[in-house]
Amino acid sequence: MVEPHRGQGVDPHYAGYFHCFNRQLFYEAHDVLENLWLADRHGANGAFYKGLIQLAGAFVHLQKGRLRPAAALFKLARANLEKYPRHHDRLNLNGVHALIEHWLGELEAGHFERNPLGAKNAPRLALEAA
């Protein structure tokens, strides 16, 4: 999940996160990014990586139909990512915040009785060009 992303101008673990996330491999996305977070959890990007890991974790819970834990992780992800500027590490956080608010709003409104995540509404994240 990491090796194909070497030489793309960002850490291959970071690129690997987006590769997995966009293929709905949310657990794998979490796992790949955890390597960066462990090395920098008290550093400048610690909360940023943690927020992205929590975002992927929220979607893992959605995939398994665990709606309350998903909502809790969306809130934690939002809190960690709010600490960063709207464009950070080639990621437009406005879009990430909108994604979180959409899913959290739907969950809190009780619009779902079962797993709402499917191929038609799967989230996608993209890095901005360097």
TORBASE-953149 format. One record per atom (N, C-alpha, C): residue number from 0; residue in three letters; atom name; x, y, z. Coordinates in nm, 3 decimals. Layout:
BEGIN
+-----+------+------+---------+---------+---------+
! seq ! type ! atom !       u !       v !       w !
+-----+------+------+---------+---------+---------+
! NUM !  ALA !   CA !       X !       Y !       Z !
...
+-----+------+------+---------+---------+---------+
# end
This chain:
BEGIN
+-----+------+------+---------+---------+---------+
! seq ! type ! atom !       u !       v !       w !
+-----+------+------+---------+---------+---------+
!   0 !  MET !    N !   0.081 !  -0.120 !   0.000 !
!   0 !  MET !   CA !   0.000 !   0.000 !   0.000 !
!   0 !  MET !    C !   0.086 !   0.127 !   0.000 !
!   1 !  VAL !    N !   0.213 !   0.113 !   0.036 !
!   1 !  VAL !   CA !   0.301 !   0.228 !   0.049 !
!   1 !  VAL !    C !   0.396 !   0.242 !  -0.069 !
!   2 !  GLU !    N !   0.460 !   0.134 !  -0.108 !
!   2 !  GLU !   CA !   0.566 !   0.139 !  -0.209 !
!   2 !  GLU !    C !   0.526 !   0.205 !  -0.340 !
!   3 !  PRO !    N !   0.406 !   0.182 !  -0.393 !
!   3 !  PRO !   CA !   0.370 !   0.246 !  -0.521 !
!   3 !  PRO !    C !   0.363 !   0.398 !  -0.514 !
!   4 !  HIS !    N !   0.368 !   0.454 !  -0.395 !
!   4 !  HIS !   CA !   0.350 !   0.597 !  -0.378 !
!   4 !  HIS !    C !   0.479 !   0.673 !  -0.351 !
!   5 !  ARG !    N !   0.590 !   0.606 !  -0.363 !
!   5 !  ARG !   CA !   0.718 !   0.675 !  -0.346 !
!   5 !  ARG !    C !   0.741 !   0.767 !  -0.465 !
!   6 !  GLY !    N !   0.802 !   0.882 !  -0.440 !
!   6 !  GLY !   CA !   0.834 !   0.975 !  -0.545 !
!   6 !  GLY !    C !   0.718 !   1.063 !  -0.591 !
!   7 !  GLN !    N !   0.614 !   1.074 !  -0.512 !
!   7 !  GLN !   CA !   0.499 !   1.157 !  -0.550 !
!   7 !  GLN !    C !   0.500 !   1.293 !  -0.481 !
!   8 !  GLY !    N !   0.609 !   1.325 !  -0.416 !
!   8 !  GLY !   CA !   0.620 !   1.457 !  -0.353 !
!   8 !  GLY !    C !   0.565 !   1.463 !  -0.212 !
!   9 !  VAL !    N !   0.510 !   1.355 !  -0.163 !
!   9 !  VAL !   CA !   0.463 !   1.346 !  -0.024 !
!   9 !  VAL !    C !   0.509 !   1.212 !   0.031 !
!  10 !  ASP !    N !   0.505 !   1.200 !   0.162 !
!  10 !  ASP !   CA !   0.541 !   1.074 !   0.224 !
!  10 !  ASP !    C !   0.453 !   0.963 !   0.165 !
!  11 !  PRO !    N !   0.510 !   0.848 !   0.130 !
!  11 !  PRO !   CA !   0.430 !   0.742 !   0.069 !
!  11 !  PRO !    C !   0.321 !   0.687 !   0.162 !
!  12 !  HIS !    N !   0.340 !   0.698 !   0.293 !
!  12 !  HIS !   CA !   0.234 !   0.656 !   0.385 !
!  12 !  HIS !    C !   0.115 !   0.751 !   0.375 !
!  13 !  TYR !    N !   0.145 !   0.879 !   0.360 !
!  13 !  TYR !   CA !   0.039 !   0.980 !   0.346 !
!  13 !  TYR !    C !  -0.037 !   0.957 !   0.216 !
!  14 !  ALA !    N !   0.035 !   0.938 !   0.105 !
!  14 !  ALA !   CA !  -0.030 !   0.910 !  -0.024 !
!  14 !  ALA !    C !  -0.106 !   0.779 !  -0.018 !
!  15 !  GLY !    N !  -0.051 !   0.680 !   0.050 !
!  15 !  GLY !   CA !  -0.116 !   0.550 !   0.063 !
!  15 !  GLY !    C !  -0.248 !   0.560 !   0.138 !
!  16 !  TYR !    N !  -0.255 !   0.651 !   0.234 !
!  16 !  TYR !   CA !  -0.381 !   0.673 !   0.306 !
!  16 !  TYR !    C !  -0.492 !   0.710 !   0.208 !
!  17 !  PHE !    N !  -0.466 !   0.806 !   0.120 !
!  17 !  PHE !   CA !  -0.567 !   0.852 !   0.025 !
!  17 !  PHE !    C !  -0.601 !   0.744 !  -0.077 !
!  18 !  HIS !    N !  -0.501 !   0.670 !  -0.119 !
!  18 !  HIS !   CA !  -0.523 !   0.559 !  -0.211 !
!  18 !  HIS !    C !  -0.622 !   0.458 !  -0.150 !
!  19 !  CYS !    N !  -0.597 !   0.420 !  -0.026 !
!  19 !  CYS !   CA !  -0.685 !   0.324 !   0.041 !
!  19 !  CYS !    C !  -0.823 !   0.385 !   0.070 !
!  20 !  PHE !    N !  -0.823 !   0.506 !   0.122 !
!  20 !  PHE !   CA !  -0.949 !   0.573 !   0.158 !
!  20 !  PHE !    C !  -1.043 !   0.579 !   0.038 !
!  21 !  ASN !    N !  -0.991 !   0.617 !  -0.076 !
!  21 !  ASN !   CA !  -1.074 !   0.634 !  -0.196 !
!  21 !  ASN !    C !  -1.120 !   0.502 !  -0.257 !
!  22 !  ARG !    N !  -1.068 !   0.393 !  -0.206 !
!  22 !  ARG !   CA !  -1.112 !   0.261 !  -0.250 !
!  22 !  ARG !    C !  -1.197 !   0.193 !  -0.143 !
!  23 !  GLN !    N !  -1.239 !   0.271 !  -0.046 !
!  23 !  GLN !   CA !  -1.319 !   0.225 !   0.067 !
!  23 !  GLN !    C !  -1.247 !   0.120 !   0.151 !
!  24 !  LEU !    N !  -1.115 !   0.125 !   0.149 !
!  24 !  LEU !   CA !  -1.032 !   0.040 !   0.234 !
!  24 !  LEU !    C !  -0.996 !   0.122 !   0.357 !
!  25 !  PHE !    N !  -1.097 !   0.152 !   0.436 !
!  25 !  PHE !   CA !  -1.080 !   0.247 !   0.545 !
!  25 !  PHE !    C !  -0.992 !   0.194 !   0.657 !
!  26 !  TYR !    N !  -1.002 !   0.066 !   0.688 !
!  26 !  TYR !   CA !  -0.915 !   0.011 !   0.791 !
!  26 !  TYR !    C !  -0.769 !   0.018 !   0.745 !
!  27 !  GLU !    N !  -0.746 !  -0.016 !   0.620 !
!  27 !  GLU !   CA !  -0.611 !  -0.011 !   0.565 !
!  27 !  GLU !    C !  -0.559 !   0.133 !   0.562 !
!  28 !  ALA !    N !  -0.646 !   0.228 !   0.529 !
!  28 !  ALA !   CA !  -0.606 !   0.369 !   0.530 !
!  28 !  ALA !    C !  -0.559 !   0.409 !   0.669 !
!  29 !  HIS !    N !  -0.636 !   0.371 !   0.768 !
!  29 !  HIS !   CA !  -0.600 !   0.397 !   0.908 !
!  29 !  HIS !    C !  -0.465 !   0.336 !   0.939 !
!  30 !  ASP !    N !  -0.447 !   0.212 !   0.900 !
!  30 !  ASP !   CA !  -0.325 !   0.138 !   0.932 !
!  30 !  ASP !    C !  -0.202 !   0.201 !   0.866 !
!  31 !  VAL !    N !  -0.216 !   0.241 !   0.740 !
!  31 !  VAL !   CA !  -0.104 !   0.300 !   0.666 !
!  31 !  VAL !    C !  -0.061 !   0.433 !   0.730 !
!  32 !  LEU !    N !  -0.157 !   0.516 !   0.764 !
!  32 !  LEU !   CA !  -0.124 !   0.649 !   0.819 !
!  32 !  LEU !    C !  -0.075 !   0.640 !   0.963 !
!  33 !  GLU !    N !  -0.109 !   0.534 !   1.031 !
!  33 !  GLU !   CA !  -0.066 !   0.521 !   1.170 !
!  33 !  GLU !    C !   0.085 !   0.523 !   1.183 !
!  34 !  ASN !    N !   0.157 !   0.477 !   1.081 !
!  34 !  ASN !   CA !   0.303 !   0.482 !   1.083 !
!  34 !  ASN !    C !   0.354 !   0.625 !   1.096 !
!  35 !  LEU !    N !   0.293 !   0.718 !   1.023 !
!  35 !  LEU !   CA !   0.333 !   0.858 !   1.033 !
!  35 !  LEU !    C !   0.292 !   0.917 !   1.167 !
!  36 !  TRP !    N !   0.171 !   0.885 !   1.211 !
!  36 !  TRP !   CA !   0.121 !   0.940 !   1.336 !
!  36 !  TRP !    C !   0.209 !   0.895 !   1.454 !
!  37 !  LEU !    N !   0.247 !   0.771 !   1.458 !
!  37 !  LEU !   CA !   0.329 !   0.722 !   1.569 !
!  37 !  LEU !    C !   0.461 !   0.796 !   1.578 !
!  38 !  ALA !    N !   0.518 !   0.830 !   1.463 !
!  38 !  ALA !   CA !   0.645 !   0.902 !   1.461 !
!  38 !  ALA !    C !   0.629 !   1.049 !   1.496 !
!  39 !  ASP !    N !   0.509 !   1.105 !   1.480 !
!  39 !  ASP !   CA !   0.488 !   1.250 !   1.497 !
!  39 !  ASP !    C !   0.370 !   1.281 !   1.588 !
!  40 !  ARG !    N !   0.330 !   1.188 !   1.674 !
!  40 !  ARG !   CA !   0.207 !   1.211 !   1.751 !
!  40 !  ARG !    C !   0.215 !   1.330 !   1.844 !
!  41 !  HIS !    N !   0.335 !   1.370 !   1.883 !
!  41 !  HIS !   CA !   0.350 !   1.489 !   1.966 !
!  41 !  HIS !    C !   0.409 !   1.606 !   1.887 !
!  42 !  GLY !    N !   0.422 !   1.588 !   1.758 !
!  42 !  GLY !   CA !   0.481 !   1.690 !   1.673 !
!  42 !  GLY !    C !   0.376 !   1.778 !   1.606 !
!  43 !  ALA !    N !   0.421 !   1.853 !   1.508 !
!  43 !  ALA !   CA !   0.336 !   1.952 !   1.441 !
!  43 !  ALA !    C !   0.216 !   1.889 !   1.369 !
!  44 !  ASN !    N !   0.231 !   1.770 !   1.319 !
!  44 !  ASN !   CA !   0.122 !   1.706 !   1.244 !
!  44 !  ASN !    C !   0.054 !   1.594 !   1.322 !
!  45 !  GLY !    N !   0.085 !   1.580 !   1.448 !
!  45 !  GLY !   CA !   0.027 !   1.471 !   1.527 !
!  45 !  GLY !    C !  -0.124 !   1.470 !   1.528 !
!  46 !  ALA !    N !  -0.185 !   1.584 !   1.558 !
!  46 !  ALA !   CA !  -0.332 !   1.591 !   1.562 !
!  46 !  ALA !    C !  -0.391 !   1.581 !   1.422 !
!  47 !  PHE !    N !  -0.319 !   1.627 !   1.323 !
!  47 !  PHE !   CA !  -0.365 !   1.618 !   1.184 !
!  47 !  PHE !    C !  -0.376 !   1.472 !   1.141 !
!  48 !  TYR !    N !  -0.268 !   1.397 !   1.162 !
!  48 !  TYR !   CA !  -0.272 !   1.255 !   1.127 !
!  48 !  TYR !    C !  -0.375 !   1.181 !   1.211 !
!  49 !  LYS !    N !  -0.384 !   1.214 !   1.336 !
!  49 !  LYS !   CA !  -0.483 !   1.150 !   1.424 !
!  49 !  LYS !    C !  -0.624 !   1.176 !   1.373 !
!  50 !  GLY !    N !  -0.653 !   1.299 !   1.332 !
!  50 !  GLY !   CA !  -0.784 !   1.332 !   1.278 !
!  50 !  GLY !    C !  -0.816 !   1.253 !   1.152 !
!  51 !  LEU !    N !  -0.718 !   1.238 !   1.063 !
!  51 !  LEU !   CA !  -0.741 !   1.159 !   0.941 !
!  51 !  LEU !    C !  -0.761 !   1.012 !   0.974 !
!  52 !  ILE !    N !  -0.687 !   0.962 !   1.072 !
!  52 !  ILE !   CA !  -0.705 !   0.823 !   1.116 !
!  52 !  ILE !    C !  -0.844 !   0.805 !   1.173 !
!  53 !  GLN !    N !  -0.888 !   0.900 !   1.254 !
!  53 !  GLN !   CA !  -1.023 !   0.893 !   1.312 !
!  53 !  GLN !    C !  -1.130 !   0.901 !   1.204 !
!  54 !  LEU !    N !  -1.106 !   0.981 !   1.102 !
!  54 !  LEU !   CA !  -1.201 !   0.989 !   0.990 !
!  54 !  LEU !    C !  -1.214 !   0.853 !   0.922 !
!  55 !  ALA !    N !  -1.103 !   0.790 !   0.893 !
!  55 !  ALA !   CA !  -1.108 !   0.656 !   0.833 !
!  55 !  ALA !    C !  -1.177 !   0.559 !   0.928 !
!  56 !  GLY !    N !  -1.147 !   0.570 !   1.057 !
!  56 !  GLY !   CA !  -1.211 !   0.483 !   1.156 !
!  56 !  GLY !    C !  -1.361 !   0.501 !   1.161 !
!  57 !  ALA !    N !  -1.408 !   0.623 !   1.144 !
!  57 !  ALA !   CA !  -1.553 !   0.647 !   1.142 !
!  57 !  ALA !    C !  -1.617 !   0.570 !   1.027 !
!  58 !  PHE !    N !  -1.551 !   0.567 !   0.913 !
!  58 !  PHE !   CA !  -1.606 !   0.495 !   0.800 !
!  58 !  PHE !    C !  -1.594 !   0.343 !   0.817 !
!  59 !  VAL !    N !  -1.494 !   0.297 !   0.891 !
!  59 !  VAL !   CA !  -1.488 !   0.154 !   0.926 !
!  59 !  VAL !    C !  -1.613 !   0.118 !   1.006 !
!  60 !  HIS !    N !  -1.647 !   0.202 !   1.103 !
!  60 !  HIS !   CA !  -1.767 !   0.176 !   1.184 !
!  60 !  HIS !    C !  -1.893 !   0.180 !   1.097 !
!  61 !  LEU !    N !  -1.900 !   0.273 !   1.003 !
!  61 !  LEU !   CA !  -2.016 !   0.277 !   0.914 !
!  61 !  LEU !    C !  -2.026 !   0.149 !   0.832 !
!  62 !  GLN !    N !  -1.913 !   0.102 !   0.782 !
!  62 !  GLN !   CA !  -1.914 !  -0.021 !   0.703 !
!  62 !  GLN !    C !  -1.969 !  -0.139 !   0.784 !
!  63 !  LYS !    N !  -1.946 !  -0.135 !   0.914 !
!  63 !  LYS !   CA !  -1.990 !  -0.244 !   1.001 !
!  63 !  LYS !    C !  -2.126 !  -0.217 !   1.064 !
!  64 !  GLY !    N !  -2.188 !  -0.105 !   1.025 !
!  64 !  GLY !   CA !  -2.321 !  -0.073 !   1.077 !
!  64 !  GLY !    C !  -2.321 !  -0.022 !   1.220 !
!  65 !  ARG !    N !  -2.207 !   0.023 !   1.270 !
!  65 !  ARG !   CA !  -2.198 !   0.075 !   1.407 !
!  65 !  ARG !    C !  -2.207 !   0.228 !   1.399 !
!  66 !  LEU !    N !  -2.330 !   0.277 !   1.402 !
!  66 !  LEU !   CA !  -2.355 !   0.418 !   1.374 !
!  66 !  LEU !    C !  -2.311 !   0.510 !   1.487 !
!  67 !  ARG !    N !  -2.337 !   0.475 !   1.611 !
!  67 !  ARG !   CA !  -2.296 !   0.562 !   1.722 !
!  67 !  ARG !    C !  -2.144 !   0.576 !   1.732 !
!  68 !  PRO !    N !  -2.069 !   0.466 !   1.726 !
!  68 !  PRO !   CA !  -1.924 !   0.482 !   1.728 !
!  68 !  PRO !    C !  -1.873 !   0.564 !   1.609 !
!  69 !  ALA !    N !  -1.939 !   0.551 !   1.493 !
!  69 !  ALA !   CA !  -1.900 !   0.631 !   1.376 !
!  69 !  ALA !    C !  -1.918 !   0.779 !   1.406 !
!  70 !  ALA !    N !  -2.033 !   0.815 !   1.462 !
!  70 !  ALA !   CA !  -2.059 !   0.956 !   1.495 !
!  70 !  ALA !    C !  -1.955 !   1.008 !   1.594 !
!  71 !  ALA !    N !  -1.921 !   0.928 !   1.693 !
!  71 !  ALA !   CA !  -1.822 !   0.970 !   1.792 !
!  71 !  ALA !    C !  -1.687 !   0.996 !   1.726 !
!  72 !  LEU !    N !  -1.647 !   0.910 !   1.634 !
!  72 !  LEU !   CA !  -1.519 !   0.931 !   1.567 !
!  72 !  LEU !    C !  -1.522 !   1.050 !   1.472 !
!  73 !  PHE !    N !  -1.635 !   1.074 !   1.408 !
!  73 !  PHE !   CA !  -1.646 !   1.195 !   1.325 !
!  73 !  PHE !    C !  -1.622 !   1.319 !   1.411 !
!  74 !  LYS !    N !  -1.676 !   1.322 !   1.531 !
!  74 !  LYS !   CA !  -1.658 !   1.437 !   1.620 !
!  74 !  LYS !    C !  -1.513 !   1.452 !   1.663 !
!  75 !  LEU !    N !  -1.448 !   1.341 !   1.694 !
!  75 !  LEU !   CA !  -1.307 !   1.346 !   1.733 !
!  75 !  LEU !    C !  -1.221 !   1.392 !   1.615 !
!  76 !  ALA !    N !  -1.250 !   1.342 !   1.497 !
!  76 !  ALA !   CA !  -1.175 !   1.382 !   1.378 !
!  76 !  ALA !    C !  -1.190 !   1.532 !   1.354 !
!  77 !  ARG !    N !  -1.313 !   1.580 !   1.365 !
!  77 !  ARG !   CA !  -1.339 !   1.723 !   1.346 !
!  77 !  ARG !    C !  -1.259 !   1.806 !   1.444 !
!  78 !  ALA !    N !  -1.259 !   1.767 !   1.570 !
!  78 !  ALA !   CA !  -1.186 !   1.842 !   1.673 !
!  78 !  ALA !    C !  -1.036 !   1.845 !   1.645 !
!  79 !  ASN !    N !  -0.980 !   1.736 !   1.600 !
!  79 !  ASN !   CA !  -0.837 !   1.734 !   1.570 !
!  79 !  ASN !    C !  -0.803 !   1.812 !   1.444 !
!  80 !  LEU !    N !  -0.886 !   1.802 !   1.343 !
!  80 !  LEU !   CA !  -0.856 !   1.870 !   1.217 !
!  80 !  LEU !    C !  -0.883 !   2.020 !   1.222 !
!  81 !  GLU !    N !  -0.969 !   2.064 !   1.313 !
!  81 !  GLU !   CA !  -0.997 !   2.207 !   1.327 !
!  81 !  GLU !    C !  -0.876 !   2.287 !   1.374 !
!  82 !  LYS !    N !  -0.775 !   2.220 !   1.421 !
!  82 !  LYS !   CA !  -0.653 !   2.286 !   1.471 !
!  82 !  LYS !    C !  -0.562 !   2.333 !   1.357 !
!  83 !  TYR !    N !  -0.597 !   2.299 !   1.234 !
!  83 !  TYR !   CA !  -0.510 !   2.326 !   1.120 !
!  83 !  TYR !    C !  -0.574 !   2.424 !   1.023 !
!  84 !  PRO !    N !  -0.490 !   2.493 !   0.946 !
!  84 !  PRO !   CA !  -0.545 !   2.587 !   0.847 !
!  84 !  PRO !    C !  -0.627 !   2.512 !   0.741 !
!  85 !  ARG !    N !  -0.705 !   2.586 !   0.669 !
!  85 !  ARG !   CA !  -0.797 !   2.525 !   0.571 !
!  85 !  ARG !    C !  -0.726 !   2.451 !   0.458 !
!  86 !  HIS !    N !  -0.602 !   2.482 !   0.434 !
!  86 !  HIS !   CA !  -0.519 !   2.408 !   0.338 !
!  86 !  HIS !    C !  -0.395 !   2.364 !   0.414 !
!  87 !  HIS !    N !  -0.383 !   2.235 !   0.434 !
!  87 !  HIS !   CA !  -0.270 !   2.185 !   0.512 !
!  87 !  HIS !    C !  -0.218 !   2.057 !   0.447 !
!  88 !  ASP !    N !  -0.089 !   2.054 !   0.426 !
!  88 !  ASP !   CA !  -0.021 !   1.937 !   0.372 !
!  88 !  ASP !    C !  -0.089 !   1.886 !   0.245 !
!  89 !  ARG !    N !  -0.119 !   1.982 !   0.156 !
!  89 !  ARG !   CA !  -0.181 !   1.957 !   0.025 !
!  89 !  ARG !    C !  -0.323 !   1.902 !   0.034 !
!  90 !  LEU !    N !  -0.388 !   1.921 !   0.147 !
!  90 !  LEU !   CA !  -0.525 !   1.875 !   0.164 !
!  90 !  LEU !    C !  -0.615 !   1.995 !   0.192 !
!  91 !  ASN !    N !  -0.722 !   2.007 !   0.117 !
!  91 !  ASN !   CA !  -0.821 !   2.112 !   0.140 !
!  91 !  ASN !    C !  -0.910 !   2.066 !   0.255 !
!  92 !  LEU !    N !  -0.887 !   2.121 !   0.372 !
!  92 !  LEU !   CA !  -0.964 !   2.079 !   0.489 !
!  92 !  LEU !    C !  -1.107 !   2.131 !   0.486 !
!  93 !  ASN !    N !  -1.137 !   2.231 !   0.405 !
!  93 !  ASN !   CA !  -1.277 !   2.272 !   0.390 !
!  93 !  ASN !    C !  -1.362 !   2.154 !   0.341 !
!  94 !  GLY !    N !  -1.309 !   2.083 !   0.243 !
!  94 !  GLY !   CA !  -1.380 !   1.967 !   0.191 !
!  94 !  GLY !    C !  -1.391 !   1.855 !   0.292 !
!  95 !  VAL !    N !  -1.287 !   1.836 !   0.370 !
!  95 !  VAL !   CA !  -1.289 !   1.732 !   0.474 !
!  95 !  VAL !    C !  -1.392 !   1.768 !   0.580 !
!  96 !  HIS !    N !  -1.394 !   1.894 !   0.621 !
!  96 !  HIS !   CA !  -1.493 !   1.937 !   0.721 !
!  96 !  HIS !    C !  -1.636 !   1.923 !   0.667 !
!  97 !  ALA !    N !  -1.656 !   1.954 !   0.541 !
!  97 !  ALA !   CA !  -1.788 !   1.938 !   0.481 !
!  97 !  ALA !    C !  -1.829 !   1.791 !   0.479 !
!  98 !  LEU !    N !  -1.735 !   1.704 !   0.449 !
!  98 !  LEU !   CA !  -1.761 !   1.560 !   0.450 !
!  98 !  LEU !    C !  -1.802 !   1.513 !   0.589 !
!  99 !  ILE !    N !  -1.727 !   1.557 !   0.690 !
!  99 !  ILE !   CA !  -1.758 !   1.520 !   0.829 !
!  99 !  ILE !    C !  -1.896 !   1.572 !   0.867 !
! 100 !  GLU !    N !  -1.923 !   1.697 !   0.838 !
! 100 !  GLU !   CA !  -2.050 !   1.757 !   0.877 !
! 100 !  GLU !    C !  -2.168 !   1.688 !   0.808 !
! 101 !  HIS !    N !  -2.149 !   1.651 !   0.683 !
! 101 !  HIS !   CA !  -2.256 !   1.580 !   0.612 !
! 101 !  HIS !    C !  -2.290 !   1.449 !   0.681 !
! 102 !  TRP !    N !  -2.189 !   1.364 !   0.701 !
! 102 !  TRP !   CA !  -2.213 !   1.234 !   0.760 !
! 102 !  TRP !    C !  -2.259 !   1.244 !   0.904 !
! 103 !  LEU !    N !  -2.199 !   1.334 !   0.979 !
! 103 !  LEU !   CA !  -2.238 !   1.351 !   1.118 !
! 103 !  LEU !    C !  -2.381 !   1.402 !   1.128 !
! 104 !  GLY !    N !  -2.416 !   1.497 !   1.043 !
! 104 !  GLY !   CA !  -2.552 !   1.549 !   1.042 !
! 104 !  GLY !    C !  -2.654 !   1.442 !   1.013 !
! 105 !  GLU !    N !  -2.625 !   1.358 !   0.915 !
! 105 !  GLU !   CA !  -2.715 !   1.249 !   0.880 !
! 105 !  GLU !    C !  -2.730 !   1.150 !   0.996 !
! 106 !  LEU !    N !  -2.618 !   1.118 !   1.059 !
! 106 !  LEU !   CA !  -2.623 !   1.024 !   1.171 !
! 106 !  LEU !    C !  -2.700 !   1.082 !   1.289 !
! 107 !  GLU !    N !  -2.673 !   1.208 !   1.321 !
! 107 !  GLU !   CA !  -2.739 !   1.271 !   1.436 !
! 107 !  GLU !    C !  -2.888 !   1.294 !   1.411 !
! 108 !  ALA !    N !  -2.926 !   1.310 !   1.286 !
! 108 !  ALA !   CA !  -3.067 !   1.329 !   1.254 !
! 108 !  ALA !    C !  -3.143 !   1.195 !   1.254 !
! 109 !  GLY !    N !  -3.069 !   1.086 !   1.266 !
! 109 !  GLY !   CA !  -3.133 !   0.955 !   1.271 !
! 109 !  GLY !    C !  -3.187 !   0.910 !   1.138 !
! 110 !  HIS !    N !  -3.127 !   0.956 !   1.029 !
! 110 !  HIS !   CA !  -3.175 !   0.919 !   0.896 !
! 110 !  HIS !    C !  -3.141 !   0.775 !   0.859 !
! 111 !  PHE !    N !  -3.055 !   0.713 !   0.938 !
! 111 !  PHE !   CA !  -3.011 !   0.578 !   0.904 !
! 111 !  PHE !    C !  -3.053 !   0.480 !   1.012 !
! 112 !  GLU !    N !  -3.104 !   0.367 !   0.970 !
! 112 !  GLU !   CA !  -3.132 !   0.257 !   1.062 !
! 112 !  GLU !    C !  -3.035 !   0.143 !   1.039 !
! 113 !  ARG !    N !  -2.965 !   0.150 !   0.927 !
! 113 !  ARG !   CA !  -2.867 !   0.048 !   0.893 !
! 113 !  ARG !    C !  -2.750 !   0.116 !   0.823 !
! 114 !  ASN !    N !  -2.656 !   0.039 !   0.779 !
! 114 !  ASN !   CA !  -2.536 !   0.092 !   0.716 !
! 114 !  ASN !    C !  -2.572 !   0.180 !   0.595 !
! 115 !  PRO !    N !  -2.541 !   0.309 !   0.603 !
! 115 !  PRO !   CA !  -2.574 !   0.400 !   0.493 !
! 115 !  PRO !    C !  -2.467 !   0.408 !   0.385 !
! 116 !  LEU !    N !  -2.354 !   0.346 !   0.408 !
! 116 !  LEU !   CA !  -2.240 !   0.363 !   0.318 !
! 116 !  LEU !    C !  -2.249 !   0.264 !   0.202 !
! 117 !  GLY !    N !  -2.238 !   0.317 !   0.081 !
! 117 !  GLY !   CA !  -2.241 !   0.232 !  -0.037 !
! 117 !  GLY !    C !  -2.156 !   0.290 !  -0.147 !
! 118 !  ALA !    N !  -2.149 !   0.222 !  -0.258 !
! 118 !  ALA !   CA !  -2.066 !   0.266 !  -0.370 !
! 118 !  ALA !    C !  -2.110 !   0.401 !  -0.424 !
! 119 !  LYS !    N !  -2.240 !   0.430 !  -0.419 !
! 119 !  LYS !   CA !  -2.290 !   0.555 !  -0.475 !
! 119 !  LYS !    C !  -2.257 !   0.677 !  -0.390 !
! 120 !  ASN !    N !  -2.239 !   0.660 !  -0.260 !
! 120 !  ASN !   CA !  -2.212 !   0.775 !  -0.174 !
! 120 !  ASN !    C !  -2.079 !   0.764 !  -0.100 !
! 121 !  ALA !    N !  -1.992 !   0.680 !  -0.150 !
! 121 !  ALA !   CA !  -1.862 !   0.661 !  -0.086 !
! 121 !  ALA !    C !  -1.782 !   0.791 !  -0.089 !
! 122 !  PRO !    N !  -1.719 !   0.826 !   0.022 !
! 122 !  PRO !   CA !  -1.641 !   0.950 !   0.027 !
! 122 !  PRO !    C !  -1.512 !   0.937 !  -0.052 !
! 123 !  ARG !    N !  -1.465 !   1.051 !  -0.098 !
! 123 !  ARG !   CA !  -1.335 !   1.056 !  -0.167 !
! 123 !  ARG !    C !  -1.260 !   1.179 !  -0.118 !
! 124 !  LEU !    N !  -1.131 !   1.163 !  -0.108 !
! 124 !  LEU !   CA !  -1.043 !   1.273 !  -0.069 !
! 124 !  LEU !    C !  -0.932 !   1.284 !  -0.173 !
! 125 !  ALA !    N !  -0.893 !   1.407 !  -0.203 !
! 125 !  ALA !   CA !  -0.788 !   1.426 !  -0.303 !
! 125 !  ALA !    C !  -0.686 !   1.527 !  -0.251 !
! 126 !  LEU !    N !  -0.562 !   1.498 !  -0.277 !
! 126 !  LEU !   CA !  -0.456 !   1.594 !  -0.247 !
! 126 !  LEU !    C !  -0.450 !   1.698 !  -0.358 !
! 127 !  GLU !    N !  -0.418 !   1.820 !  -0.319 !
! 127 !  GLU !   CA !  -0.402 !   1.927 !  -0.417 !
! 127 !  GLU !    C !  -0.267 !   1.914 !  -0.483 !
! 128 !  ALA !    N !  -0.256 !   1.965 !  -0.603 !
! 128 !  ALA !   CA !  -0.129 !   1.963 !  -0.674 !
! 128 !  ALA !    C !  -0.026 !   2.044 !  -0.599 !
! 129 !  ALA !    N !   0.096 !   2.001 !  -0.611 !
! 129 !  ALA !   CA !   0.207 !   2.071 !  -0.541 !
! 129 !  ALA !    C !   0.234 !   2.207 !  -0.601 !
+-----+------+------+---------+---------+---------+
# end
